[in-house]
Amino acid sequence: MALDPLLKKVNWLDSEDVRPYVFVRPENQINTPGIRHRLGWFIEKAIVKNPLHLEELPFAEQIYFIENAAFGPSAMPMPRWVFYDCAVMPGFVSGFAYRTEKLPAALKKILPLQKNAEWTPLSLFIINPTMHKGEWVAHNLCSVNSLLPKADQFYGLGFLSKAFGLWYANVDQCTGMTQWGGPALKLHSHYGHLEVIGAYAPVHSYAKTITYRAKVDTHNWEQFFTREPDLAFLEKFEPTQIEIDPQNENSMIDLQYRIQKNEGPFYLSAGEIASKALNEKLRIYRMKSNY
Ligand SMILES: CC(C)(COP(=O)(O)OP(=O)(O)OC[C@H]1O[C@@H](n2cnc3c(N)ncnc32)[C@H](O)[C@@H]1OP(=O)(O)O)[C@@H](O)C(=O)NCCC(=O)NCCS
């Protein structure tokens, strides 16, 4: 695949044994994949599978295995009916897969092998279109990296799984939910400047959930790997005195009330999140008044 030489950290993507996959029922297929965002990263043809075909059950079982193992520690494994009712039927499921017969030993050790399946999924990204034209909701993201020792991981697998789905499905605006203090914010903040549209969500199983929205912008994507400063962000946004402390629910409730009082919009800085440990406080930003 044509990744910039700067992105050598993800050499696994060049392997002929790794391909992006799309697990989408025919009616939900994207007619013209990858035309909205200019990006040369995913030139390899995606494996397209129909989740409603009985022959594809082994692939679905493997997706369930990764998902349930990845979300097990946070007690949020996806029930089968949720995958079917809230992903396969309304939306778009994608990720990366490895040619089963070439699977590295580290993967063979942790994955239940389906010998007859040509491809074994390594990651999962689910996104659903909404009633609000152009806006999609990211519903699930996980990668086999969370199950592997560091030395055997595929660096960037989670990040590139979401990147591939957003690119392939021509997503303009991506809304999503994740937990404050979780590793996923490091990824989610890089697909476009991230606005906090909800800082506290007691309606969710986990109240310490951030709800975010980003206008998808591929300019930010390379910075996930290069760590170069996002000059466009620095030009447009300034820090406020507000901070979110992942350990302090009150900081989330305070920001939630500010959002409800229309004091925002409020943003997070991807560069700052990348430089911090998961339990550190995060600064809230707002648009500069002269912008
Ligand atoms: C969160 C998740 C999708 C990330 O995918 P991944 O393939 O592990 O991550 P990537 O290789 O794309 O990105 C690597 C970066 O994320 C960071 N990261 C990933 N998991 C991390 C963790 N548990 N703690 C701290 N940082 C973590 C890495 O340190 C790395 O950043 P660095 O370059 O600063 O070191 C994956 O860990 C996962 O499946 N977790 C369980 C399910 C989950 O929480 N999903 C998110 C729901 S919103």
PDBQT file of the ligand as one rigid body, heavy atoms in Angstrom, charges set to zero:
ROOT
HETATM    1  C1  LIG A 301      -8.314   1.312  21.706  1.00  0.00    +0.000 C 
HETATM    2  C2  LIG A 301      -7.823   0.425  20.583  1.00  0.00    +0.000 C 
HETATM    3  C3  LIG A 301      -8.886   0.370  19.488  1.00  0.00    +0.000 C 
HETATM    4  C4  LIG A 301      -6.535   1.011  20.017  1.00  0.00    +0.000 C 
HETATM    5  O1  LIG A 301      -6.119   0.248  18.919  1.00  0.00    +0.000 OA
HETATM    6  P1  LIG A 301      -4.582  -0.197  18.782  1.00  0.00    +0.000 P 
HETATM    7  O2  LIG A 301      -4.482  -0.982  17.538  1.00  0.00    +0.000 OA
HETATM    8  O3  LIG A 301      -4.185  -0.830  20.057  1.00  0.00    +0.000 OA
HETATM    9  O4  LIG A 301      -3.842   1.195  18.691  1.00  0.00    +0.000 OA
HETATM   10  P2  LIG A 301      -2.942   1.778  17.491  1.00  0.00    +0.000 P 
HETATM   11  O5  LIG A 301      -1.818   0.843  17.238  1.00  0.00    +0.000 OA
HETATM   12  O6  LIG A 301      -3.782   2.168  16.348  1.00  0.00    +0.000 OA
HETATM   13  O7  LIG A 301      -2.422   3.117  18.160  1.00  0.00    +0.000 OA
HETATM   14  C5  LIG A 301      -1.319   3.061  18.969  1.00  0.00    +0.000 C 
HETATM   15  C6  LIG A 301      -1.351   4.203  19.942  1.00  0.00    +0.000 C 
HETATM   16  O8  LIG A 301      -2.423   4.031  20.870  1.00  0.00    +0.000 OA
HETATM   17  C7  LIG A 301      -1.866   3.878  22.171  1.00  0.00    +0.000 C 
HETATM   18  N1  LIG A 301      -2.586   2.875  22.939  1.00  0.00    +0.000 N 
HETATM   19  C8  LIG A 301      -3.258   1.797  22.484  1.00  0.00    +0.000 A 
HETATM   20  N2  LIG A 301      -3.706   1.099  23.547  1.00  0.00    +0.000 NA
HETATM   21  C9  LIG A 301      -3.319   1.748  24.661  1.00  0.00    +0.000 A 
HETATM   22  C10 LIG A 301      -3.475   1.530  26.054  1.00  0.00    +0.000 A 
HETATM   23  N3  LIG A 301      -4.154   0.491  26.528  1.00  0.00    +0.000 N 
HETATM   24  N4  LIG A 301      -2.945   2.441  26.901  1.00  0.00    +0.000 NA
HETATM   25  C11 LIG A 301      -2.257   3.511  26.461  1.00  0.00    +0.000 A 
HETATM   26  N5  LIG A 301      -2.068   3.781  25.146  1.00  0.00    +0.000 NA
HETATM   27  C12 LIG A 301      -2.589   2.898  24.286  1.00  0.00    +0.000 A 
HETATM   28  C13 LIG A 301      -0.458   3.382  21.928  1.00  0.00    +0.000 C 
HETATM   29  O9  LIG A 301       0.385   3.643  23.021  1.00  0.00    +0.000 OA
HETATM   30  C14 LIG A 301      -0.068   4.168  20.717  1.00  0.00    +0.000 C 
HETATM   31  O10 LIG A 301       0.273   5.502  21.020  1.00  0.00    +0.000 OA
HETATM   32  P3  LIG A 301       1.838   5.914  21.090  1.00  0.00    +0.000 P 
HETATM   33  O11 LIG A 301       2.337   5.933  19.692  1.00  0.00    +0.000 OA
HETATM   34  O12 LIG A 301       1.777   7.250  21.746  1.00  0.00    +0.000 OA
HETATM   35  O13 LIG A 301       2.492   4.871  21.918  1.00  0.00    +0.000 OA
HETATM   36  C15 LIG A 301      -7.497  -1.030  21.084  1.00  0.00    +0.000 C 
HETATM   37  O14 LIG A 301      -6.544  -0.931  22.102  1.00  0.00    +0.000 OA
HETATM   38  C16 LIG A 301      -8.689  -1.805  21.587  1.00  0.00    +0.000 C 
HETATM   39  O15 LIG A 301      -9.271  -2.581  20.852  1.00  0.00    +0.000 OA
HETATM   40  N6  LIG A 301      -9.032  -1.606  22.887  1.00  0.00    +0.000 N 
HETATM   41  C17 LIG A 301     -10.146  -2.322  23.497  1.00  0.00    +0.000 C 
HETATM   42  C18 LIG A 301     -11.485  -1.837  22.982  1.00  0.00    +0.000 C 
HETATM   43  C19 LIG A 301     -11.662  -0.329  23.123  1.00  0.00    +0.000 C 
HETATM   44  O16 LIG A 301     -11.468   0.233  24.182  1.00  0.00    +0.000 OA
HETATM   45  N7  LIG A 301     -12.089   0.318  22.010  1.00  0.00    +0.000 N 
HETATM   46  C20 LIG A 301     -12.333   1.733  21.940  1.00  0.00    +0.000 C 
HETATM   47  C21 LIG A 301     -13.775   2.029  22.012  1.00  0.00    +0.000 C 
HETATM   48  S1  LIG A 301     -14.145   3.736  21.712  1.00  0.00    +0.000 SA
ENDROOT
TORSDOF 0
